């Protein structure tokens, strides 16, 4: 198996927001500390339609910084 081999699959159920609301999911990631970091997010309406999204390379920093900027 390679370093990215899947050993377990976990089902995740997305719960939509109430009508007329927008749900925002964000995350940040880092490879090392400090190391290369990035963040991203997606905005969806109650029908799961994508309203907007973003992804950003943050160069060399910390996982905390990536999470903070993502939010």
C-alpha positions in Angstrom: 0.0 0.0 0.0 1.1 3.5 -0.8 1.1 6.4 1.7 -2.4 7.5 0.5 -4.1 4.1 0.6 -7.6 4.1 2.0 -7.9 1.7 5.0 -11.3 2.8 6.2 -14.3 4.6 4.7 -16.5 6.7 6.9 -19.9 8.0 5.6 -20.6 11.7 6.2 -24.1 13.0 5.9 -24.5 16.7 5.0 -27.4 18.4 6.7 -28.8 21.3 4.7 -29.6 24.7 6.3 -33.1 25.9 6.7 -34.8 27.6 3.8 -33.3 31.0 2.7 -30.1 30.4 4.7 -26.6 29.7 3.4 -24.4 27.0 4.9 -20.6 27.6 4.9 -18.1 24.8 5.4 -14.4 25.7 5.7 -11.2 23.9 6.4 -7.5 24.5 6.6 -4.6 22.0 6.1 -0.9 21.9 6.7 2.0 19.6 5.8 4.4 20.1 8.7 4.6 22.9 11.2 5.7 25.2 9.8 5.1 24.0 6.3 3.0 24.4 3.2 -0.6 25.3 4.1 -3.9 26.0 2.3 -7.5 26.7 3.2 -10.8 26.4 1.4 -14.5 26.7 1.8 -17.9 26.1 0.1 -21.2 27.9 0.5 -24.4 26.0 -0.2 -28.1 26.8 -0.1 -30.9 24.5 1.4 -31.1 22.5 -1.9 -27.3 21.8 -1.8 -26.7 24.1 -4.7 -23.2 25.7 -4.6 -23.5 29.4 -4.1 -19.8 30.1 -4.0 -16.5 28.5 -3.0 -12.8 29.4 -2.5 -9.4 27.8 -2.1 -6.2 29.6 -1.2 -2.5 28.6 -1.0 -1.0 30.3 2.0 2.6 29.4 1.4 4.6 28.4 4.4 2.9 28.8 7.8 1.2 26.8 10.6 -2.0 24.7 10.7 -3.5 27.2 13.1 -3.0 30.0 10.6 -4.6 27.9 7.8 -7.7 27.2 10.0 -7.9 30.8 11.0 -7.7 32.2 7.5 -10.1 29.6 6.2 -12.7 30.7 8.8 
